[in-house]
Amino acid sequence: MRHEDAGTSTRVAAFFDMDQTVVAANTAAIYIEDMRRRGELRKRDLIELWGVLFGYKLALIDMTSVMERVFRGLAGTSEAALAERCQTLFDAKIVHLVSPAARLAIDDHRRRGDVVVLLTAQTPYLARPLARTVGIEHVLCTELQTRDGLFTGAVKGEVCYGSGKTRIARAWSERNGVSIQSSYFYTDSYSDLPMLEVVGHPRAANPDLRLGWHARSRGWKVLQFGSGEA
């Protein structure tokens, strides 16, 4: 959809978070379980990672620093191998968890002419398979640096989380003629509050306890997308 403002035409976007919003699960937890099944994690590593996920859910930890530390551990590994592994994992464990209600919301925005964007802290290796599955053209996520096909261990730009997610969305909107103040954002997480505060149409979808309380106190729409296919 386009809005005319002082002789200029600006587009409206619908930004969708990934985990617990479009996908009725935490995809990082699914990846961790896959690592455990393959014997790639020590018990100590597993306990630490589950603690991180719990802290993330409650927005109690500096998730950006945690993610940067995790990505440093990828230094020297193959991007192509990770992309293949994530596609296989997506096909086996994630695709059936896509919420039908989220699909309907995505399709509704597309019919209205809005630009639909997947906005997630995930890396492209799980985000892009999801975007292809639900027909989302634009993906804003945490990009990783590579050299000669191998990860350097560094993030390209910044982690797409918290305030960083908002900065990434703002910059993309400016480049693409999108009015972020007229746009929508669907998310489950209180950690996405900075982005919810800047869009004109915040949507708390499957909200965690803190976001649910905050959304209701602000009069924001609260949605239940439900689970994926059985």
N, C-alpha and C positions, 0 to 999 in steps of 0.2 A: 504494500500500500504506500502511496505517496501523499505527502501533505504539502500544500502550497503555503509558503511562509515568506512574505515580503519579496515575492517574485522569484523565490528559489524553490526548487523541488527537493525534498528530503525523503528518504525511505525509512520505513519502520521495520525493525528487526524483531524476531522472537528468538531469544537466547535460551537454550535448554542445557541445564546441568546434566551430567551423565549418570553417576552412581546414585542409586535410590531415587532417581527421578525418571529418566528414560529407561534405565535398567533397574529392575527391582532387586538389586543386590549391590554389594560393594565389590567392584571388579578387582581391586587390589587384594582383597581377602581371597578371592578365587585364585588369583595368581600365586599368592603365598601358599595356599593349599596345594597347588600344583607343584610348587617347589618342594614342599614337604613330602609329597607323594613320590617325587623323583629322588628323594634322599639328598637334596641340595642344602638343607638347613640343619644345623645343630639344634638341640633342644633349647639351648640358651638363646639362639637367634630367633627361634620361633616365638618364645615367650616375649622377647623384646618387640618383635613385629606386631604381635597381637596387642601389646600394651600401647604401641603407637596408634594402631587403628582405633582403640578405645578412646584414647586421648583426642584423636581427630574427630570422632563422633561428637564429643562434648566440647570441641573447640578449646581444649585446655593446654595444648602444646604448640610450640613453634613449628608448625608442619613444614614450612618452607625450608628451614634448616635441616629437618629430618630428610626431606626429599632430596635435597642437594647432597647429603651424605650418602644416601642410597645410590644416587646416580654416579657418584665418584667410584663406587664399586663396580660400575660397568666398564670402566676404562680398559681399553684393549680388546673388548669383545665385539663380535660382528653385529652390525645393524641388521643385515639381511637375515641372519639366524634368529635374532629376536623378533623381527617382523613375522617370520614364518611361524615361529612358536606361538606368538600371540594370536595370529589368524587361526591356527589349529585350536587353541584354547577357546577362542571366541565361538568357533563353530560347534565345539563339543559341549561347552559349559555355560555360555552366556547368551547366545542368540535367542534361546527359548525363554529367557528372563526379561526380554523387552516387553514393556507394559503396553497392552493394547490401547489403554486410555491415553498414554503418551503419544502413541502413533496417531490417534485421532486428533489430538491437539496440534501436532506437527502438520498433519494434512490440512486442518482447518486454517492454520496460518498461511500455508502455501496457497490455498484456494483464494484467500483474501489478498494475495499479492505481497505478503510480508517476506522479508529475507529471513530464512531460518538458519540458525547458527548453533552448532554444538560447542558449548563453552565449558571446559573441564580441566581439572588439574592433572588428569591422566596424560600419558604420552600418546603420540600418534598411533602407536602400534596396537592399541586396543580401541582408541577413539575413532580412527578411520574405518575399521570394519563395522562399527556400530553406525556411523554416519552413512555408509553405503547401504546398510540394511534398511534403514528408515528413510532414506532419500534426502538426507541433509547434505547440501553442497559445501557449506563452509564449516571448517573445524578450527577452533582456537583452543590450543592445549599447551602443555609443557613440551617444548621442543628441545632435543638433545644435540649437542655438537658432535660431529663426526669428522674423521680425517682418514682418507683412503679406505672408506667403508667400515672403519672401526670407531667406536665411541671414545671420545677423549676423556669422559668423566665429568664434563662441564655442561651446564645448561645454556642453551642458545637464547639470549635475552634474559627473561626471568621466569620463575616458576608461576604457573597460572593458578594461583591460589590466593584467597583473601583479597587484600588491596591490589596485589599483582594481577589478579584476574580482572579487576575493574580497569586497571591501566591498560591492559592488553585489549579489552573490549572497547574502551574509549578510542584508542589509537586506530583500531580496525574500523570503527564507525566513522571516524573522521576521514580515513582514506577512501571509504566506500559510500560516502554521502548518506550515511544513516544517522537519523536523529535519535540518540540514545535516550533523550528525555521523553520521546514518544514511543519507546520500545518496551518489550515485555521480557521478563526473566523468570524462568521456572526453576526452582531448586528446592531441595529438602533440607539444606544445611545452614545452620546459624553462622558458620564461617563465611558464607556468601553474603552476609549483611551489607558489606560495602557496595556490592553490585546492586543489590535490591534497593538500596537507598537512592541510586542515581537514575534508575529507569522510571518511566512514567507509569508502568503497569507491573508492579511486583506480584509474583505468584508463588505462594508457599505450597509446594507439591510434596505430599508425603512428609510433612515437616517433622524434624526432630523436636524434642520437648521445648527447647529454648526458642527455636524459630517459631513454633506453633504459638507459644505465648506472645512473642513479640508481634507476630503478624496479626493476631486477633486484637491486640492492644492498639495497633495502628490502623485497623480496619482494612487490612489487605485481604485479598481473596485467598482462601485456604482450600486446596484441592487434594483429593485422594486418587492417585493414579492406579493404585492396586498393583497386583503381582503380574508376572508374565504368564505365558501359556503353561498349562499343566504338562 
